[in-house]
Amino acid sequence: DPRNSVLDLLRAAGVAPVAASGNEYHSNAVSAPGCVASVVTVGATNLDDTLALFSNESKLMVDLMAPGRNILSSVPTSLYATKSGTSMAAPHAAGAFAAIRSRLPSATVNQIEVALKSTGAPIKSYDNTYTKPRIQVNAALEALGAKPQQTLTISTTGSGTI
């Protein structure tokens, strides 16, 4: 891919290049630039943590999974609409990198990627022969050694359900 060198430079500079895997229903291919090794390629899941049928998948080229079905998104003219696609999933992953980096500024792209991959909820491939991790920011932060910043204490008087 002609973008390879630029994407490699971004990653070397500490920026996580994130790309959607594509929506062509492929079971062993992704759209460019997801095929570039330095890119974090993201497939889409449904709300029930299953692989979205439209999402391209690949055992070797898809790195992470993220919600990509029925996502409330901004659209032109200051409106919102529900959209589906790997282009809805990729921003979740980019946001996960940003959220983790904001908490752990010295964490490298590789460290964050490994944490997201090793702590993600397993999403089965179309043929059920392998899984890919759906991002879980809290688990990745914990794996990187971040401690919770806040605690919630609930005290009640009377009866009822919380």
C-alpha positions in Angstrom: 0.0 0.0 0.0 1.4 3.4 -0.9 0.5 4.8 2.5 2.7 2.2 4.3 5.7 4.5 5.0 3.5 7.3 6.3 1.5 5.0 8.6 4.8 3.4 9.8 6.1 7.0 10.6 2.9 7.8 12.5 3.2 4.7 14.7 6.9 5.4 15.3 5.9 8.9 16.4 3.5 7.4 19.0 0.3 7.8 17.1 -1.9 4.7 16.7 -3.1 4.5 13.1 -6.5 3.0 13.3 -8.6 1.8 10.3 -11.9 0.1 9.6 -11.6 -3.5 8.3 -14.3 -2.8 5.7 -17.9 -3.8 5.1 -17.7 -6.3 2.2 -18.6 -9.5 4.2 -15.1 -10.9 3.5 -14.1 -13.8 5.7 -10.3 -13.5 5.0 -9.6 -10.0 3.8 -9.7 -6.3 4.9 -10.0 -3.0 3.1 -6.9 -0.7 2.7 -5.2 0.7 4.7 -6.2 -2.0 7.2 -3.8 -4.4 5.3 -0.8 -2.3 6.4 1.0 -4.0 9.3 1.5 -0.8 11.4 -2.3 -0.1 11.3 -4.6 -1.2 14.1 -7.4 -2.8 12.0 -10.9 -2.8 13.6 -13.9 -5.0 12.8 -17.5 -4.4 14.0 -19.6 -6.2 16.6 -23.3 -6.2 17.2 -24.7 -5.1 20.5 -24.8 -8.7 21.7 -21.1 -9.1 21.2 -21.3 -11.1 18.0 -19.5 -10.4 14.8 -21.5 -8.0 12.6 -22.2 -9.9 9.4 -21.1 -7.1 7.1 -17.7 -6.8 8.9 -14.6 -7.9 7.0 -12.6 -10.3 9.1 -9.2 -11.9 8.9 -7.3 -14.0 11.3 -4.0 -12.3 10.4 -5.1 -8.7 9.6 -7.9 -7.7 12.0 -6.5 -6.6 15.4 -9.5 -5.5 17.5 -13.2 -5.5 17.5 -15.5 -2.7 18.6 -19.2 -1.8 18.6 -20.3 -1.0 15.0 -24.0 -1.8 14.8 -26.8 0.8 15.5 -24.4 3.5 16.6 -25.8 7.0 17.2 -23.6 9.2 15.1 -23.4 12.8 14.0 -24.4 13.5 10.4 -24.2 16.6 8.2 -26.3 19.6 9.2 -25.9 19.2 13.0 -28.1 16.1 13.2 -27.7 12.6 14.5 -28.6 9.2 13.0 -28.1 5.6 13.7 -25.4 4.1 11.5 -23.8 0.7 11.2 -20.4 -0.3 9.8 -16.7 -0.8 10.6 -16.4 3.0 10.2 -18.5 3.2 13.4 -16.3 0.7 15.1 -12.9 2.2 14.3 -13.6 5.5 16.2 -14.4 3.4 19.3 -10.9 1.9 19.1 -9.2 5.2 18.3 -11.1 6.7 21.3 -9.9 3.7 23.5 -6.3 4.6 22.6 -6.9 8.2 23.4 -8.6 7.5 26.7 -5.8 5.1 27.8 -3.1 7.6 26.7 -4.8 10.4 28.6 -4.6 8.3 31.8 -1.2 6.8 31.0 0.7 9.4 28.9 3.9 7.3 28.8 2.2 4.2 27.5 3.4 3.3 24.0 1.1 2.4 21.1 2.4 -1.2 21.3 1.8 -1.4 25.0 -1.8 -0.1 24.6 -2.5 -2.4 21.7 -1.2 -5.5 23.6 -3.4 -4.5 26.6 -6.5 -4.1 24.4 -5.8 -7.4 22.7 -5.1 -9.4 25.8 -8.1 -8.1 27.8 -10.8 -7.8 25.1 -13.9 -9.9 25.2 -13.5 -12.8 22.7 -15.6 -12.4 19.5 -15.9 -15.5 17.4 -15.1 -15.5 13.7 -17.7 -16.4 11.1 -16.5 -20.0 11.0 -16.0 -20.2 14.8 -12.3 -21.2 14.4 -10.7 -18.2 16.2 -11.6 -15.1 18.2 -10.7 -11.5 18.1 -10.8 -9.2 21.1 -13.6 -6.6 21.5 -12.1 -3.6 23.3 -12.6 -3.2 27.1 -10.9 0.0 28.1 -11.2 -0.6 31.9 -9.6 -4.0 31.6 -6.8 -2.7 29.4 -6.1 0.1 31.9 -6.0 -2.4 34.7 -3.6 -4.6 32.7 -1.3 -1.6 32.2 -1.2 -1.0 35.9 -3.7 1.9 36.2 -5.6 2.0 39.5 -9.2 3.3 39.6 -9.2 7.0 40.2 -12.6 7.2 41.8 -14.7 5.0 44.1 -18.4 5.1 44.6 -19.9 4.6 48.0 -23.6 4.1 48.3 -25.4 4.3 51.6 -29.1 3.9 52.0 -31.9 4.7 54.4 -35.2 3.0 54.2 -36.1 0.3 51.7 -35.9 0.1 47.9 -33.7 -1.0 45.1 -30.6 0.7 43.8 
